[in-house]
């Protein structure tokens, strides 16, 4: 099965930008032992995104040291990166079958500890509605359905949070921008955007 993986070299709190699109071939199915939380989370998210017109592939697993180093190296802190024992990746497409990006889940073998969502938009950001739907659905499923009640950083909804960073980023010439870290229900969320050759790469991080 041929999957596209948008790869971003990042560090929590210290960002290191390195972006490319690669192909990954895997026919390995996810095991039923010790990784059931990854399976459950991916299945739930796949169903919820389908209700929003976004298709999500079945997850591929990345668990060998070489695969994790190549595709799931998300921490500049080596000690944090050593804790990444398991990683799953799925591919997202819009209702027309156009590739949007990926969702990665990483952590210990029995429990995901970080979710990374990557969405590529064109220079006109014509896919911004897909960005909002995917980020909102992922946050509701992995954090809570409480955003409207709490309004973190005074944003009424996730769409406004995204629009705020969009305006900030496009009003300057810097290649990379990121939001403040938001803490919601004990989890930290951060939104980032990077200008690249295809347009703009949006990144949402959710971690414990």
Secondary structure, 3 states (H helix, E strand, C coil): CEEEEEEECCCCCCCCCCEEEEEEECCCCCCCCCCHHHHHHHHHHHHHHHCCCCEECCCEEECCHHHHHHHCCCCCCHHHHHCCCEEEEEEEECCCCCEEEEEEEEECCCCEEEEEEEEEECCCCCCHHHHHHHHHHHHHHHCCCCHHHHCHHHCCCHHHHHHHHHHHHHCCCCCEEECCCEEECCEEEEEEEEEECCEEEEEEEEEC
